[in-house]
Amino acid sequence: MTKITLGPDGKYRWTYELKILKNPTVFILVWKVLAFSVLLVFAFVITIDLVKNGFGDETLVTNLKAFAIAMLVVTVLVALGVLIYAAIMGGSYIVDFELDEKGVFHSQSSAQAKKAKKLGAATAAAGALSGRPTTAGIGLAATRTEIYTEFDRVRSVKAYRRRHLIKVNGLLSRNQVYADGADFDFVLEYIASRVPEKAKIKR
């Protein structure tokens, strides 16, 4: 269970241990990135086919089959990647949070952050050398182990109770805040009451 404490500096602090193989958040996050990239490529291919050959059922079916196979491959690769990541991280993603009137700070535990940065750098290098910009991008994203989100810049807050997840989204930032039990409701309401009125709140 999450245990939130209030420090003398007015900041709430807690540590959350996400079980990588039990909570699908990591899998979903990486899968969405790769799936979107595949979707863009196939949208481009289909557009080219339409311009050159016009609309044809046979071409469309062929492209859809190729797209389905590509998505299956992506799903398998992401699943394998998550298994490897879980093994490297000891099965858990451990993150520390700080919450106050101005914003929320999310930082991976120091021991894991070192591993994540090395793994991310290796993935980015492999992606760059193999000419795969999506892989390189995922690697670079993995090297980022700290995120701070100012409430004034938040555009939406989305709660996913089953995954113990609160997404706090700004224009250029995507912060994932974890809490469970009664603390989940406390954190959600604390954040929701401090973001701009125009921000979309999904409870």
PyMOL CGO cylinders between C-alpha atoms (Angstrom):
from pymol import cmd
from pymol.cgo import CYLINDER

trace = [
    CYLINDER, 0.00, 0.00, 0.00, 1.06, 3.56, -0.68, 0.3, 1, 1, 1, 1, 1, 1,
    CYLINDER, 1.06, 3.56, -0.68, 2.05, 5.52, 2.42, 0.3, 1, 1, 1, 1, 1, 1,
    CYLINDER, 2.05, 5.52, 2.42, 1.95, 9.27, 1.90, 0.3, 1, 1, 1, 1, 1, 1,
    CYLINDER, 1.95, 9.27, 1.90, 3.71, 11.53, 4.40, 0.3, 1, 1, 1, 1, 1, 1,
    CYLINDER, 3.71, 11.53, 4.40, 3.57, 15.30, 4.76, 0.3, 1, 1, 1, 1, 1, 1,
    CYLINDER, 3.57, 15.30, 4.76, 6.98, 16.89, 5.26, 0.3, 1, 1, 1, 1, 1, 1,
    CYLINDER, 6.98, 16.89, 5.26, 7.76, 20.07, 7.22, 0.3, 1, 1, 1, 1, 1, 1,
    CYLINDER, 7.76, 20.07, 7.22, 8.27, 21.83, 3.88, 0.3, 1, 1, 1, 1, 1, 1,
    CYLINDER, 8.27, 21.83, 3.88, 4.60, 21.30, 2.99, 0.3, 1, 1, 1, 1, 1, 1,
    CYLINDER, 4.60, 21.30, 2.99, 5.29, 18.60, 0.39, 0.3, 1, 1, 1, 1, 1, 1,
    CYLINDER, 5.29, 18.60, 0.39, 3.59, 15.22, 0.30, 0.3, 1, 1, 1, 1, 1, 1,
    CYLINDER, 3.59, 15.22, 0.30, 5.97, 12.35, -0.45, 0.3, 1, 1, 1, 1, 1, 1,
    CYLINDER, 5.97, 12.35, -0.45, 5.55, 8.66, -1.16, 0.3, 1, 1, 1, 1, 1, 1,
    CYLINDER, 5.55, 8.66, -1.16, 7.17, 5.75, -2.98, 0.3, 1, 1, 1, 1, 1, 1,
    CYLINDER, 7.17, 5.75, -2.98, 5.27, 3.45, -5.29, 0.3, 1, 1, 1, 1, 1, 1,
    CYLINDER, 5.27, 3.45, -5.29, 6.42, 0.03, -6.47, 0.3, 1, 1, 1, 1, 1, 1,
    CYLINDER, 6.42, 0.03, -6.47, 4.79, -0.92, -9.76, 0.3, 1, 1, 1, 1, 1, 1,
    CYLINDER, 4.79, -0.92, -9.76, 4.86, -4.65, -10.49, 0.3, 1, 1, 1, 1, 1, 1,
    CYLINDER, 4.86, -4.65, -10.49, 5.79, -4.62, -14.17, 0.3, 1, 1, 1, 1, 1, 1,
    CYLINDER, 5.79, -4.62, -14.17, 4.30, -8.00, -15.04, 0.3, 1, 1, 1, 1, 1, 1,
    CYLINDER, 4.30, -8.00, -15.04, 1.07, -7.43, -13.09, 0.3, 1, 1, 1, 1, 1, 1,
    CYLINDER, 1.07, -7.43, -13.09, 0.33, -3.85, -14.08, 0.3, 1, 1, 1, 1, 1, 1,
    CYLINDER, 0.33, -3.85, -14.08, 0.07, -3.44, -17.90, 0.3, 1, 1, 1, 1, 1, 1,
    CYLINDER, 0.07, -3.44, -17.90, 1.00, 0.26, -17.90, 0.3, 1, 1, 1, 1, 1, 1,
    CYLINDER, 1.00, 0.26, -17.90, 4.58, -0.19, -19.17, 0.3, 1, 1, 1, 1, 1, 1,
    CYLINDER, 4.58, -0.19, -19.17, 3.45, -2.59, -21.90, 0.3, 1, 1, 1, 1, 1, 1,
    CYLINDER, 3.45, -2.59, -21.90, 0.64, -0.28, -23.04, 0.3, 1, 1, 1, 1, 1, 1,
    CYLINDER, 0.64, -0.28, -23.04, 2.90, 2.77, -23.09, 0.3, 1, 1, 1, 1, 1, 1,
    CYLINDER, 2.90, 2.77, -23.09, 5.58, 1.19, -25.29, 0.3, 1, 1, 1, 1, 1, 1,
    CYLINDER, 5.58, 1.19, -25.29, 3.01, -0.61, -27.48, 0.3, 1, 1, 1, 1, 1, 1,
    CYLINDER, 3.01, -0.61, -27.48, 1.19, 2.64, -28.24, 0.3, 1, 1, 1, 1, 1, 1,
    CYLINDER, 1.19, 2.64, -28.24, 4.41, 4.33, -29.38, 0.3, 1, 1, 1, 1, 1, 1,
    CYLINDER, 4.41, 4.33, -29.38, 5.37, 1.51, -31.75, 0.3, 1, 1, 1, 1, 1, 1,
    CYLINDER, 5.37, 1.51, -31.75, 1.80, 0.90, -32.95, 0.3, 1, 1, 1, 1, 1, 1,
    CYLINDER, 1.80, 0.90, -32.95, 1.39, 4.58, -33.83, 0.3, 1, 1, 1, 1, 1, 1,
    CYLINDER, 1.39, 4.58, -33.83, 4.63, 4.48, -35.84, 0.3, 1, 1, 1, 1, 1, 1,
    CYLINDER, 4.63, 4.48, -35.84, 3.45, 1.39, -37.75, 0.3, 1, 1, 1, 1, 1, 1,
    CYLINDER, 3.45, 1.39, -37.75, 0.09, 3.04, -38.37, 0.3, 1, 1, 1, 1, 1, 1,
    CYLINDER, 0.09, 3.04, -38.37, 1.76, 6.12, -39.85, 0.3, 1, 1, 1, 1, 1, 1,
    CYLINDER, 1.76, 6.12, -39.85, 3.89, 3.99, -42.19, 0.3, 1, 1, 1, 1, 1, 1,
    CYLINDER, 3.89, 3.99, -42.19, 0.90, 2.01, -43.45, 0.3, 1, 1, 1, 1, 1, 1,
    CYLINDER, 0.90, 2.01, -43.45, -1.21, 5.13, -43.86, 0.3, 1, 1, 1, 1, 1, 1,
    CYLINDER, -1.21, 5.13, -43.86, 1.56, 6.52, -46.06, 0.3, 1, 1, 1, 1, 1, 1,
    CYLINDER, 1.56, 6.52, -46.06, 1.81, 3.28, -48.08, 0.3, 1, 1, 1, 1, 1, 1,
    CYLINDER, 1.81, 3.28, -48.08, -1.95, 3.06, -48.60, 0.3, 1, 1, 1, 1, 1, 1,
    CYLINDER, -1.95, 3.06, -48.60, -2.08, 6.70, -49.70, 0.3, 1, 1, 1, 1, 1, 1,
    CYLINDER, -2.08, 6.70, -49.70, 0.65, 6.09, -52.28, 0.3, 1, 1, 1, 1, 1, 1,
    CYLINDER, 0.65, 6.09, -52.28, -1.21, 3.02, -53.57, 0.3, 1, 1, 1, 1, 1, 1,
    CYLINDER, -1.21, 3.02, -53.57, -4.42, 4.99, -53.92, 0.3, 1, 1, 1, 1, 1, 1,
    CYLINDER, -4.42, 4.99, -53.92, -2.68, 7.75, -55.85, 0.3, 1, 1, 1, 1, 1, 1,
    CYLINDER, -2.68, 7.75, -55.85, -0.93, 5.34, -58.22, 0.3, 1, 1, 1, 1, 1, 1,
    CYLINDER, -0.93, 5.34, -58.22, -3.50, 2.60, -58.67, 0.3, 1, 1, 1, 1, 1, 1,
    CYLINDER, -3.50, 2.60, -58.67, -6.78, 3.97, -57.39, 0.3, 1, 1, 1, 1, 1, 1,
    CYLINDER, -6.78, 3.97, -57.39, -9.03, 2.14, -54.95, 0.3, 1, 1, 1, 1, 1, 1,
    CYLINDER, -9.03, 2.14, -54.95, -8.92, -1.65, -55.30, 0.3, 1, 1, 1, 1, 1, 1,
    CYLINDER, -8.92, -1.65, -55.30, -10.24, -4.35, -52.99, 0.3, 1, 1, 1, 1, 1, 1,
    CYLINDER, -10.24, -4.35, -52.99, -7.29, -6.67, -53.63, 0.3, 1, 1, 1, 1, 1, 1,
    CYLINDER, -7.29, -6.67, -53.63, -4.69, -4.02, -52.80, 0.3, 1, 1, 1, 1, 1, 1,
    CYLINDER, -4.69, -4.02, -52.80, -6.60, -2.95, -49.69, 0.3, 1, 1, 1, 1, 1, 1,
    CYLINDER, -6.60, -2.95, -49.69, -6.87, -6.54, -48.41, 0.3, 1, 1, 1, 1, 1, 1,
    CYLINDER, -6.87, -6.54, -48.41, -3.13, -7.09, -49.02, 0.3, 1, 1, 1, 1, 1, 1,
    CYLINDER, -3.13, -7.09, -49.02, -2.24, -3.91, -47.12, 0.3, 1, 1, 1, 1, 1, 1,
    CYLINDER, -2.24, -3.91, -47.12, -4.56, -4.77, -44.24, 0.3, 1, 1, 1, 1, 1, 1,
    CYLINDER, -4.56, -4.77, -44.24, -3.05, -8.26, -43.93, 0.3, 1, 1, 1, 1, 1, 1,
    CYLINDER, -3.05, -8.26, -43.93, 0.44, -6.75, -43.88, 0.3, 1, 1, 1, 1, 1, 1,
    CYLINDER, 0.44, -6.75, -43.88, -0.69, -4.24, -41.25, 0.3, 1, 1, 1, 1, 1, 1,
    CYLINDER, -0.69, -4.24, -41.25, -2.17, -7.00, -39.08, 0.3, 1, 1, 1, 1, 1, 1,
    CYLINDER, -2.17, -7.00, -39.08, 1.07, -9.01, -39.29, 0.3, 1, 1, 1, 1, 1, 1,
    CYLINDER, 1.07, -9.01, -39.29, 3.11, -5.92, -38.43, 0.3, 1, 1, 1, 1, 1, 1,
    CYLINDER, 3.11, -5.92, -38.43, 0.94, -5.21, -35.38, 0.3, 1, 1, 1, 1, 1, 1,
    CYLINDER, 0.94, -5.21, -35.38, 1.28, -8.83, -34.24, 0.3, 1, 1, 1, 1, 1, 1,
    CYLINDER, 1.28, -8.83, -34.24, 5.08, -8.58, -34.55, 0.3, 1, 1, 1, 1, 1, 1,
    CYLINDER, 5.08, -8.58, -34.55, 5.05, -5.29, -32.60, 0.3, 1, 1, 1, 1, 1, 1,
    CYLINDER, 5.05, -5.29, -32.60, 2.96, -6.88, -29.84, 0.3, 1, 1, 1, 1, 1, 1,
    CYLINDER, 2.96, -6.88, -29.84, 5.32, -9.86, -29.53, 0.3, 1, 1, 1, 1, 1, 1,
    CYLINDER, 5.32, -9.86, -29.53, 8.43, -7.66, -29.54, 0.3, 1, 1, 1, 1, 1, 1,
    CYLINDER, 8.43, -7.66, -29.54, 6.99, -5.31, -26.90, 0.3, 1, 1, 1, 1, 1, 1,
    CYLINDER, 6.99, -5.31, -26.90, 6.01, -8.27, -24.71, 0.3, 1, 1, 1, 1, 1, 1,
    CYLINDER, 6.01, -8.27, -24.71, 9.55, -9.67, -24.95, 0.3, 1, 1, 1, 1, 1, 1,
    CYLINDER, 9.55, -9.67, -24.95, 10.99, -6.22, -24.26, 0.3, 1, 1, 1, 1, 1, 1,
    CYLINDER, 10.99, -6.22, -24.26, 8.85, -5.81, -21.15, 0.3, 1, 1, 1, 1, 1, 1,
    CYLINDER, 8.85, -5.81, -21.15, 9.93, -9.23, -19.88, 0.3, 1, 1, 1, 1, 1, 1,
    CYLINDER, 9.93, -9.23, -19.88, 13.59, -8.28, -20.33, 0.3, 1, 1, 1, 1, 1, 1,
    CYLINDER, 13.59, -8.28, -20.33, 13.03, -4.89, -18.70, 0.3, 1, 1, 1, 1, 1, 1,
    CYLINDER, 13.03, -4.89, -18.70, 11.26, -6.54, -15.76, 0.3, 1, 1, 1, 1, 1, 1,
    CYLINDER, 11.26, -6.54, -15.76, 14.16, -8.96, -15.33, 0.3, 1, 1, 1, 1, 1, 1,
    CYLINDER, 14.16, -8.96, -15.33, 16.71, -6.13, -15.36, 0.3, 1, 1, 1, 1, 1, 1,
    CYLINDER, 16.71, -6.13, -15.36, 14.70, -4.06, -12.88, 0.3, 1, 1, 1, 1, 1, 1,
    CYLINDER, 14.70, -4.06, -12.88, 13.99, -6.94, -10.52, 0.3, 1, 1, 1, 1, 1, 1,
    CYLINDER, 13.99, -6.94, -10.52, 10.32, -7.16, -11.50, 0.3, 1, 1, 1, 1, 1, 1,
    CYLINDER, 10.32, -7.16, -11.50, 9.34, -3.68, -10.29, 0.3, 1, 1, 1, 1, 1, 1,
    CYLINDER, 9.34, -3.68, -10.29, 9.40, -0.06, -11.37, 0.3, 1, 1, 1, 1, 1, 1,
    CYLINDER, 9.40, -0.06, -11.37, 10.08, 1.94, -8.21, 0.3, 1, 1, 1, 1, 1, 1,
    CYLINDER, 10.08, 1.94, -8.21, 9.26, 5.63, -8.29, 0.3, 1, 1, 1, 1, 1, 1,
    CYLINDER, 9.26, 5.63, -8.29, 9.35, 8.46, -5.74, 0.3, 1, 1, 1, 1, 1, 1,
    CYLINDER, 9.35, 8.46, -5.74, 6.81, 11.27, -5.80, 0.3, 1, 1, 1, 1, 1, 1,
    CYLINDER, 6.81, 11.27, -5.80, 6.68, 14.78, -4.39, 0.3, 1, 1, 1, 1, 1, 1,
    CYLINDER, 6.68, 14.78, -4.39, 3.43, 16.73, -4.46, 0.3, 1, 1, 1, 1, 1, 1,
    CYLINDER, 3.43, 16.73, -4.46, 2.75, 20.33, -3.45, 0.3, 1, 1, 1, 1, 1, 1,
    CYLINDER, 2.75, 20.33, -3.45, 0.58, 23.31, -4.38, 0.3, 1, 1, 1, 1, 1, 1,
    CYLINDER, 0.58, 23.31, -4.38, 2.54, 24.02, -7.56, 0.3, 1, 1, 1, 1, 1, 1,
    CYLINDER, 2.54, 24.02, -7.56, 3.06, 20.62, -9.12, 0.3, 1, 1, 1, 1, 1, 1,
    CYLINDER, 3.06, 20.62, -9.12, 4.06, 16.99, -8.95, 0.3, 1, 1, 1, 1, 1, 1,
    CYLINDER, 4.06, 16.99, -8.95, 7.55, 15.53, -9.27, 0.3, 1, 1, 1, 1, 1, 1,
    CYLINDER, 7.55, 15.53, -9.27, 8.10, 11.96, -10.44, 0.3, 1, 1, 1, 1, 1, 1,
    CYLINDER, 8.10, 11.96, -10.44, 11.55, 10.34, -10.15, 0.3, 1, 1, 1, 1, 1, 1,
    CYLINDER, 11.55, 10.34, -10.15, 12.65, 6.75, -10.57, 0.3, 1, 1, 1, 1, 1, 1,
    CYLINDER, 12.65, 6.75, -10.57, 14.56, 5.40, -7.56, 0.3, 1, 1, 1, 1, 1, 1,
    CYLINDER, 14.56, 5.40, -7.56, 18.26, 6.23, -7.78, 0.3, 1, 1, 1, 1, 1, 1,
    CYLINDER, 18.26, 6.23, -7.78, 19.44, 2.62, -8.13, 0.3, 1, 1, 1, 1, 1, 1,
    CYLINDER, 19.44, 2.62, -8.13, 16.96, 1.89, -10.91, 0.3, 1, 1, 1, 1, 1, 1,
    CYLINDER, 16.96, 1.89, -10.91, 17.56, 5.25, -12.61, 0.3, 1, 1, 1, 1, 1, 1,
    CYLINDER, 17.56, 5.25, -12.61, 21.19, 4.31, -13.24, 0.3, 1, 1, 1, 1, 1, 1,
    CYLINDER, 21.19, 4.31, -13.24, 20.13, 1.03, -14.84, 0.3, 1, 1, 1, 1, 1, 1,
    CYLINDER, 20.13, 1.03, -14.84, 17.40, 2.75, -16.88, 0.3, 1, 1, 1, 1, 1, 1,
    CYLINDER, 17.40, 2.75, -16.88, 19.79, 5.36, -18.26, 0.3, 1, 1, 1, 1, 1, 1,
    CYLINDER, 19.79, 5.36, -18.26, 22.32, 2.73, -19.31, 0.3, 1, 1, 1, 1, 1, 1,
    CYLINDER, 22.32, 2.73, -19.31, 19.61, 0.57, -20.88, 0.3, 1, 1, 1, 1, 1, 1,
    CYLINDER, 19.61, 0.57, -20.88, 18.04, 3.57, -22.63, 0.3, 1, 1, 1, 1, 1, 1,
    CYLINDER, 18.04, 3.57, -22.63, 21.38, 4.74, -24.00, 0.3, 1, 1, 1, 1, 1, 1,
    CYLINDER, 21.38, 4.74, -24.00, 22.12, 1.27, -25.35, 0.3, 1, 1, 1, 1, 1, 1,
    CYLINDER, 22.12, 1.27, -25.35, 18.67, 1.04, -26.96, 0.3, 1, 1, 1, 1, 1, 1,
    CYLINDER, 18.67, 1.04, -26.96, 19.01, 4.50, -28.51, 0.3, 1, 1, 1, 1, 1, 1,
    CYLINDER, 19.01, 4.50, -28.51, 22.44, 3.62, -29.93, 0.3, 1, 1, 1, 1, 1, 1,
    CYLINDER, 22.44, 3.62, -29.93, 21.17, 0.33, -31.33, 0.3, 1, 1, 1, 1, 1, 1,
    CYLINDER, 21.17, 0.33, -31.33, 18.22, 2.10, -32.94, 0.3, 1, 1, 1, 1, 1, 1,
    CYLINDER, 18.22, 2.10, -32.94, 20.44, 4.77, -34.49, 0.3, 1, 1, 1, 1, 1, 1,
    CYLINDER, 20.44, 4.77, -34.49, 22.96, 2.23, -35.84, 0.3, 1, 1, 1, 1, 1, 1,
    CYLINDER, 22.96, 2.23, -35.84, 20.22, 0.02, -37.31, 0.3, 1, 1, 1, 1, 1, 1,
    CYLINDER, 20.22, 0.02, -37.31, 18.38, 2.97, -38.87, 0.3, 1, 1, 1, 1, 1, 1,
    CYLINDER, 18.38, 2.97, -38.87, 15.31, 2.57, -36.68, 0.3, 1, 1, 1, 1, 1, 1,
    CYLINDER, 15.31, 2.57, -36.68, 14.33, 6.01, -35.39, 0.3, 1, 1, 1, 1, 1, 1,
    CYLINDER, 14.33, 6.01, -35.39, 11.40, 4.68, -33.35, 0.3, 1, 1, 1, 1, 1, 1,
    CYLINDER, 11.40, 4.68, -33.35, 13.69, 2.35, -31.39, 0.3, 1, 1, 1, 1, 1, 1,
    CYLINDER, 13.69, 2.35, -31.39, 16.17, 5.18, -30.90, 0.3, 1, 1, 1, 1, 1, 1,
    CYLINDER, 16.17, 5.18, -30.90, 13.34, 7.42, -29.68, 0.3, 1, 1, 1, 1, 1, 1,
    CYLINDER, 13.34, 7.42, -29.68, 12.17, 4.85, -27.15, 0.3, 1, 1, 1, 1, 1, 1,
    CYLINDER, 12.17, 4.85, -27.15, 15.73, 4.52, -25.90, 0.3, 1, 1, 1, 1, 1, 1,
    CYLINDER, 15.73, 4.52, -25.90, 16.10, 8.25, -25.46, 0.3, 1, 1, 1, 1, 1, 1,
    CYLINDER, 16.10, 8.25, -25.46, 12.76, 8.39, -23.63, 0.3, 1, 1, 1, 1, 1, 1,
    CYLINDER, 12.76, 8.39, -23.63, 13.95, 5.64, -21.28, 0.3, 1, 1, 1, 1, 1, 1,
    CYLINDER, 13.95, 5.64, -21.28, 16.92, 7.75, -20.21, 0.3, 1, 1, 1, 1, 1, 1,
    CYLINDER, 16.92, 7.75, -20.21, 14.52, 10.33, -18.78, 0.3, 1, 1, 1, 1, 1, 1,
    CYLINDER, 14.52, 10.33, -18.78, 13.97, 9.21, -15.20, 0.3, 1, 1, 1, 1, 1, 1,
    CYLINDER, 13.97, 9.21, -15.20, 12.57, 12.45, -13.73, 0.3, 1, 1, 1, 1, 1, 1,
    CYLINDER, 12.57, 12.45, -13.73, 9.49, 14.44, -14.70, 0.3, 1, 1, 1, 1, 1, 1,
    CYLINDER, 9.49, 14.44, -14.70, 8.09, 17.58, -13.12, 0.3, 1, 1, 1, 1, 1, 1,
    CYLINDER, 8.09, 17.58, -13.12, 4.65, 18.88, -14.05, 0.3, 1, 1, 1, 1, 1, 1,
    CYLINDER, 4.65, 18.88, -14.05, 3.40, 22.34, -13.07, 0.3, 1, 1, 1, 1, 1, 1,
    CYLINDER, 3.40, 22.34, -13.07, -0.31, 22.36, -12.34, 0.3, 1, 1, 1, 1, 1, 1,
    CYLINDER, -0.31, 22.36, -12.34, -0.77, 25.68, -14.17, 0.3, 1, 1, 1, 1, 1, 1,
    CYLINDER, -0.77, 25.68, -14.17, 0.20, 23.97, -17.43, 0.3, 1, 1, 1, 1, 1, 1,
    CYLINDER, 0.20, 23.97, -17.43, -1.95, 20.86, -17.10, 0.3, 1, 1, 1, 1, 1, 1,
    CYLINDER, -1.95, 20.86, -17.10, -4.50, 20.25, -19.83, 0.3, 1, 1, 1, 1, 1, 1,
    CYLINDER, -4.50, 20.25, -19.83, -6.01, 16.99, -18.66, 0.3, 1, 1, 1, 1, 1, 1,
    CYLINDER, -6.01, 16.99, -18.66, -6.08, 14.59, -15.73, 0.3, 1, 1, 1, 1, 1, 1,
    CYLINDER, -6.08, 14.59, -15.73, -7.16, 10.99, -16.30, 0.3, 1, 1, 1, 1, 1, 1,
    CYLINDER, -7.16, 10.99, -16.30, -7.63, 8.37, -13.60, 0.3, 1, 1, 1, 1, 1, 1,
    CYLINDER, -7.63, 8.37, -13.60, -7.19, 4.63, -14.19, 0.3, 1, 1, 1, 1, 1, 1,
    CYLINDER, -7.19, 4.63, -14.19, -8.10, 3.07, -10.87, 0.3, 1, 1, 1, 1, 1, 1,
    CYLINDER, -8.10, 3.07, -10.87, -7.45, -0.56, -11.77, 0.3, 1, 1, 1, 1, 1, 1,
    CYLINDER, -7.45, -0.56, -11.77, -3.90, 0.35, -12.78, 0.3, 1, 1, 1, 1, 1, 1,
    CYLINDER, -3.90, 0.35, -12.78, -3.44, 2.73, -9.78, 0.3, 1, 1, 1, 1, 1, 1,
    CYLINDER, -3.44, 2.73, -9.78, -2.54, 5.37, -12.36, 0.3, 1, 1, 1, 1, 1, 1,
    CYLINDER, -2.54, 5.37, -12.36, -3.30, 9.09, -12.68, 0.3, 1, 1, 1, 1, 1, 1,
    CYLINDER, -3.30, 9.09, -12.68, -2.14, 10.67, -15.94, 0.3, 1, 1, 1, 1, 1, 1,
    CYLINDER, -2.14, 10.67, -15.94, -1.32, 14.36, -15.59, 0.3, 1, 1, 1, 1, 1, 1,
    CYLINDER, -1.32, 14.36, -15.59, -0.90, 15.74, -19.10, 0.3, 1, 1, 1, 1, 1, 1,
    CYLINDER, -0.90, 15.74, -19.10, 0.44, 19.07, -20.26, 0.3, 1, 1, 1, 1, 1, 1,
    CYLINDER, 0.44, 19.07, -20.26, 1.25, 20.33, -23.75, 0.3, 1, 1, 1, 1, 1, 1,
    CYLINDER, 1.25, 20.33, -23.75, 4.73, 18.79, -23.80, 0.3, 1, 1, 1, 1, 1, 1,
    CYLINDER, 4.73, 18.79, -23.80, 4.74, 16.65, -20.65, 0.3, 1, 1, 1, 1, 1, 1,
    CYLINDER, 4.74, 16.65, -20.65, 3.08, 13.36, -19.78, 0.3, 1, 1, 1, 1, 1, 1,
    CYLINDER, 3.08, 13.36, -19.78, 3.41, 12.57, -16.09, 0.3, 1, 1, 1, 1, 1, 1,
    CYLINDER, 3.41, 12.57, -16.09, 2.25, 9.25, -14.68, 0.3, 1, 1, 1, 1, 1, 1,
    CYLINDER, 2.25, 9.25, -14.68, 1.39, 9.37, -10.99, 0.3, 1, 1, 1, 1, 1, 1,
    CYLINDER, 1.39, 9.37, -10.99, 0.82, 6.14, -9.06, 0.3, 1, 1, 1, 1, 1, 1,
    CYLINDER, 0.82, 6.14, -9.06, -0.98, 5.60, -5.78, 0.3, 1, 1, 1, 1, 1, 1,
    CYLINDER, -0.98, 5.60, -5.78, -3.35, 3.00, -4.36, 0.3, 1, 1, 1, 1, 1, 1,
    CYLINDER, -3.35, 3.00, -4.36, -6.03, 2.53, -1.76, 0.3, 1, 1, 1, 1, 1, 1,
    CYLINDER, -6.03, 2.53, -1.76, -7.45, 5.63, -0.11, 0.3, 1, 1, 1, 1, 1, 1,
    CYLINDER, -7.45, 5.63, -0.11, -4.33, 7.54, -1.13, 0.3, 1, 1, 1, 1, 1, 1,
    CYLINDER, -4.33, 7.54, -1.13, -5.36, 7.25, -4.77, 0.3, 1, 1, 1, 1, 1, 1,
    CYLINDER, -5.36, 7.25, -4.77, -8.48, 9.35, -4.17, 0.3, 1, 1, 1, 1, 1, 1,
    CYLINDER, -8.48, 9.35, -4.17, -6.53, 11.85, -2.09, 0.3, 1, 1, 1, 1, 1, 1,
    CYLINDER, -6.53, 11.85, -2.09, -3.88, 12.37, -4.78, 0.3, 1, 1, 1, 1, 1, 1,
    CYLINDER, -3.88, 12.37, -4.78, -6.47, 12.54, -7.57, 0.3, 1, 1, 1, 1, 1, 1,
    CYLINDER, -6.47, 12.54, -7.57, -8.59, 15.17, -5.81, 0.3, 1, 1, 1, 1, 1, 1,
    CYLINDER, -8.59, 15.17, -5.81, -5.51, 17.13, -4.72, 0.3, 1, 1, 1, 1, 1, 1,
    CYLINDER, -5.51, 17.13, -4.72, -4.32, 17.39, -8.31, 0.3, 1, 1, 1, 1, 1, 1,
    CYLINDER, -4.32, 17.39, -8.31, -7.76, 17.93, -9.84, 0.3, 1, 1, 1, 1, 1, 1,
    CYLINDER, -7.76, 17.93, -9.84, -8.47, 20.84, -7.48, 0.3, 1, 1, 1, 1, 1, 1,
    CYLINDER, -8.47, 20.84, -7.48, -5.26, 22.65, -8.44, 0.3, 1, 1, 1, 1, 1, 1,
    CYLINDER, -5.26, 22.65, -8.44, -5.15, 22.40, -12.22, 0.3, 1, 1, 1, 1, 1, 1,
    CYLINDER, -5.15, 22.40, -12.22, -6.80, 25.10, -14.42, 0.3, 1, 1, 1, 1, 1, 1,
    CYLINDER, -6.80, 25.10, -14.42, -10.59, 25.04, -14.57, 0.3, 1, 1, 1, 1, 1, 1,
    CYLINDER, -10.59, 25.04, -14.57, -10.46, 24.43, -18.32, 0.3, 1, 1, 1, 1, 1, 1,
    CYLINDER, -10.46, 24.43, -18.32, -8.43, 21.22, -17.86, 0.3, 1, 1, 1, 1, 1, 1,
    CYLINDER, -8.43, 21.22, -17.86, -10.34, 18.02, -18.64, 0.3, 1, 1, 1, 1, 1, 1,
    CYLINDER, -10.34, 18.02, -18.64, -10.79, 15.77, -15.62, 0.3, 1, 1, 1, 1, 1, 1,
    CYLINDER, -10.79, 15.77, -15.62, -11.60, 12.08, -16.01, 0.3, 1, 1, 1, 1, 1, 1,
    CYLINDER, -11.60, 12.08, -16.01, -12.30, 10.37, -12.72, 0.3, 1, 1, 1, 1, 1, 1,
]
cmd.load_cgo(trace, "trace")
